[in-house]
Amino acid sequence: MRIGASLFLIAVGAILTFAVTAEVNGIDISTIGVILMIVGVLGLIITLIMMSMRRRTDVIHSRNGTTYIEPGGPVDPADPRY
């Protein structure tokens, strides 16, 4: 679930909880709204955690082209490629 889908679920849940006054037999619409808001918040938190843990790569441009080196990887300054 991405950020947009999470925000959509939160918005739909808030509308069902606070704005809809209709009643359906056997279904509590405001409970469904609260459930959607909770799922949206959990999805948003998980998405933000996954985005912050994503692996990043440093890019070093050399004369011969672009070389990708992972952070913390060994780089030899004497290597002519760098």
Secondary structure as a PSIPRED ss2 file (coil, helix, strand):
# PSIPRED VFORMAT (PSIPRED V4.0)

   1 M C   1.000  0.000  0.000
   2 R C   1.000  0.000  0.000
   3 I H   0.000  1.000  0.000
   4 G H   0.000  1.000  0.000
   5 A H   0.000  1.000  0.000
   6 S H   0.000  1.000  0.000
   7 L H   0.000  1.000  0.000
   8 F H   0.000  1.000  0.000
   9 L H   0.000  1.000  0.000
  10 I H   0.000  1.000  0.000
  11 A H   0.000  1.000  0.000
  12 V H   0.000  1.000  0.000
  13 G H   0.000  1.000  0.000
  14 A H   0.000  1.000  0.000
  15 I H   0.000  1.000  0.000
  16 L H   0.000  1.000  0.000
  17 T H   0.000  1.000  0.000
  18 F H   0.000  1.000  0.000
  19 A C   1.000  0.000  0.000
  20 V C   1.000  0.000  0.000
  21 T C   1.000  0.000  0.000
  22 A C   1.000  0.000  0.000
  23 E C   1.000  0.000  0.000
  24 V E   0.000  0.000  1.000
  25 N C   1.000  0.000  0.000
  26 G C   1.000  0.000  0.000
  27 I E   0.000  0.000  1.000
  28 D C   1.000  0.000  0.000
  29 I H   0.000  1.000  0.000
  30 S H   0.000  1.000  0.000
  31 T H   0.000  1.000  0.000
  32 I H   0.000  1.000  0.000
  33 G H   0.000  1.000  0.000
  34 V H   0.000  1.000  0.000
  35 I H   0.000  1.000  0.000
  36 L H   0.000  1.000  0.000
  37 M H   0.000  1.000  0.000
  38 I H   0.000  1.000  0.000
  39 V H   0.000  1.000  0.000
  40 G H   0.000  1.000  0.000
  41 V H   0.000  1.000  0.000
  42 L H   0.000  1.000  0.000
  43 G H   0.000  1.000  0.000
  44 L H   0.000  1.000  0.000
  45 I H   0.000  1.000  0.000
  46 I H   0.000  1.000  0.000
  47 T H   0.000  1.000  0.000
  48 L H   0.000  1.000  0.000
  49 I H   0.000  1.000  0.000
  50 M H   0.000  1.000  0.000
  51 M H   0.000  1.000  0.000
  52 S H   0.000  1.000  0.000
  53 M H   0.000  1.000  0.000
  54 R C   1.000  0.000  0.000
  55 R C   1.000  0.000  0.000
  56 R C   1.000  0.000  0.000
  57 T C   1.000  0.000  0.000
  58 D E   0.000  0.000  1.000
  59 V E   0.000  0.000  1.000
  60 I E   0.000  0.000  1.000
  61 H E   0.000  0.000  1.000
  62 S E   0.000  0.000  1.000
  63 R C   1.000  0.000  0.000
  64 N C   1.000  0.000  0.000
  65 G E   0.000  0.000  1.000
  66 T E   0.000  0.000  1.000
  67 T E   0.000  0.000  1.000
  68 Y E   0.000  0.000  1.000
  69 I E   0.000  0.000  1.000
  70 E C   1.000  0.000  0.000
  71 P C   1.000  0.000  0.000
  72 G C   1.000  0.000  0.000
  73 G C   1.000  0.000  0.000
  74 P C   1.000  0.000  0.000
  75 V C   1.000  0.000  0.000
  76 D C   1.000  0.000  0.000
  77 P C   1.000  0.000  0.000
  78 A C   1.000  0.000  0.000
  79 D C   1.000  0.000  0.000
  80 P C   1.000  0.000  0.000
  81 R C   1.000  0.000  0.000
  82 Y C   1.000  0.000  0.000
